[in-house]
Amino acid sequence: MDNRIKEAFDAIQGPELLKRKTKAALRKKTFDYGRNLIRLRMHRRRLAAGLLSLALVLSGAGLWFIPSASISMEINPSIELKVNALDRVISLEGRNSDGVELVRDIDVKGMAYDDAMQRILLSQGLEPYLQDGSQITITVAGGGTEEHAEKMLSKVLCRAYNIANKENVLYCQVDWETVKAARAVAARLD
């Protein structure tokens, strides 16, 4: 079709400027003979694919940074690990002054929670607190399903039992509401 139009315009006698303006006007009216519509559709598809990719990336980032479980350990230093849905540690916080001092030297972000607990329990900063049969209380809160929370608790307990006497390790598994209520009571007592 391009060739027929070109040949038709070549046969027309008239000023070159008029020919060019007429060709440009026809291209504009016919959207460059449909090419601009095809380009526009391709750009829309690319934009949609890019937005979809961005949404997938952001939803994956949400999985990484949103805590789904919490593992607390109370000896004298009180610490808490926040764990994401991928069972990776996203934060380690000290819940009291000794806990803040302890976590300052321990980097466990991105580690599997059971490996992180082992690193914490074997750290030199915690060693003085584990002397003389100190009692360790471990609490797992959240964790998605009941089975997953139980699995988390059993993995953490295995790490704790390897380091402390079995008789000195207390543990429980609770939901978020119970943890919030317990912290509110503890805050009122302090």
C-alpha positions in Angstrom: 0.0 0.0 0.0 2.9 2.3 0.8 4.3 1.9 -2.7 1.0 2.7 -4.4 0.5 5.9 -2.4 4.1 6.9 -3.0 3.7 6.3 -6.8 0.4 8.3 -6.8 2.1 11.2 -5.1 5.1 11.0 -7.4 2.8 11.3 -10.4 1.2 14.5 -9.0 2.5 17.7 -10.5 2.9 20.6 -8.1 5.2 22.3 -5.7 7.3 20.1 -3.5 6.2 21.9 -0.3 2.5 21.2 -1.1 3.3 17.5 -1.7 5.1 17.2 1.7 2.4 18.9 3.6 -0.3 16.7 2.0 1.7 13.5 2.8 2.1 14.7 6.4 -1.6 15.5 6.7 -2.5 12.0 5.4 0.0 10.4 7.7 -1.5 12.3 10.6 -5.1 11.3 9.6 -4.3 7.7 9.1 -2.0 7.4 12.2 1.0 6.8 9.9 -1.0 4.1 8.1 -1.6 2.3 11.4 2.0 2.2 12.6 1.4 4.6 15.4 -1.5 2.6 16.7 0.7 -0.5 16.8 3.5 1.4 18.5 1.0 2.8 21.0 -0.3 -0.7 21.8 3.2 -2.0 22.2 4.1 0.8 24.6 0.9 0.1 26.6 1.9 -3.6 26.8 5.4 -2.8 27.9 4.1 -0.4 30.5 1.6 -3.0 31.8 4.4 -5.6 32.0 6.6 -3.2 33.9 3.9 -2.2 36.4 3.2 -5.9 37.0 6.9 -6.6 37.6 7.1 -3.7 40.0 4.0 -5.0 41.9 5.6 -8.5 42.2 8.9 -7.1 43.4 7.1 -4.9 46.0 4.9 -7.8 47.2 8.1 -9.9 47.7 9.7 -7.1 49.6 6.6 -7.0 51.8 7.1 -10.7 52.6 10.7 -10.0 53.7 10.1 -6.9 55.9 6.8 -7.8 57.6 7.2 -9.9 60.8 5.0 -13.0 61.0 6.5 -14.4 64.3 8.4 -13.3 67.3 10.8 -15.4 69.4 11.5 -14.0 72.9 14.3 -15.2 75.2 14.3 -14.2 78.9 17.3 -14.9 81.1 18.3 -11.6 82.6 19.0 -10.1 79.3 15.6 -10.0 77.6 15.8 -10.2 73.8 13.4 -10.6 71.0 13.8 -11.8 67.4 11.3 -10.8 64.8 10.9 -13.4 62.0 9.4 -13.0 58.6 7.2 -15.4 56.7 10.3 -16.9 55.1 11.6 -17.9 58.5 14.4 -15.3 58.4 15.3 -12.9 61.2 14.4 -9.3 60.3 15.4 -7.7 63.6 16.9 -8.4 67.0 16.0 -6.2 69.9 16.9 -6.0 73.5 13.9 -5.7 75.7 15.8 -4.4 78.8 19.2 -2.7 79.3 21.2 -5.9 79.5 19.4 -7.1 76.3 20.2 -3.9 74.5 23.9 -4.3 75.5 23.9 -8.0 74.4 22.4 -7.4 70.9 24.7 -4.6 70.1 27.5 -7.0 69.2 25.4 -9.7 67.5 24.4 -9.6 63.9 21.8 -12.1 62.9 19.7 -10.3 60.3 18.8 -12.4 57.4 19.7 -15.7 59.1 17.4 -18.6 59.7 15.8 -18.1 63.1 17.2 -21.4 64.6 20.7 -20.5 63.5 20.3 -17.0 64.9 19.2 -18.5 68.3 22.3 -20.7 68.3 24.6 -17.7 67.6 22.9 -15.7 70.4 23.1 -18.6 72.9 26.8 -19.2 72.1 27.8 -15.5 72.1 30.4 -14.4 74.6 28.1 -11.7 75.9 25.5 -14.2 77.0 28.0 -16.6 78.6 28.1 -15.0 82.1 24.3 -15.1 82.3 24.2 -18.9 81.6 26.5 -19.7 84.5 25.1 -21.3 87.7 22.1 -23.0 86.1 20.3 -19.9 85.0 16.8 -20.4 83.7 16.0 -19.6 80.1 12.4 -18.9 79.1 11.6 -19.0 75.4 8.4 -17.8 73.9 7.2 -18.2 70.3 4.4 -15.9 69.3 2.6 -16.0 66.0 4.2 -18.1 63.3 1.2 -18.4 61.0 -0.4 -21.8 61.5 -0.4 -23.8 64.7 1.9 -26.5 63.1 4.4 -23.9 61.9 4.6 -22.3 65.3 5.1 -25.7 66.9 7.9 -26.4 64.4 9.5 -23.1 65.2 9.4 -23.8 68.9 10.9 -27.3 68.6 13.8 -26.0 66.4 14.6 -23.2 68.9 14.3 -25.7 71.9 16.8 -28.1 70.2 19.3 -25.2 70.0 18.6 -24.2 73.6 18.9 -27.8 74.9 22.3 -28.2 73.3 23.6 -25.2 75.2 21.8 -25.3 78.6 20.5 -28.1 80.8 17.1 -29.3 79.8 15.7 -28.6 83.3 16.7 -24.9 83.0 14.7 -24.3 79.8 11.1 -23.2 80.0 9.1 -22.6 76.9 5.7 -21.7 75.6 3.9 -20.9 72.4 1.3 -18.1 72.4 -0.6 -15.8 70.1 0.1 -12.1 69.6 -2.8 -10.9 71.9 -1.4 -12.8 74.8 2.0 -11.3 74.3 0.6 -7.8 74.1 -1.4 -8.4 77.3 1.6 -9.8 79.1 3.7 -6.8 78.1 1.1 -4.4 79.2 1.0 -6.0 82.7 4.8 -6.0 82.8 4.9 -2.3 81.9 2.5 -1.5 84.7 4.6 -3.4 87.2 7.8 -1.6 86.3 
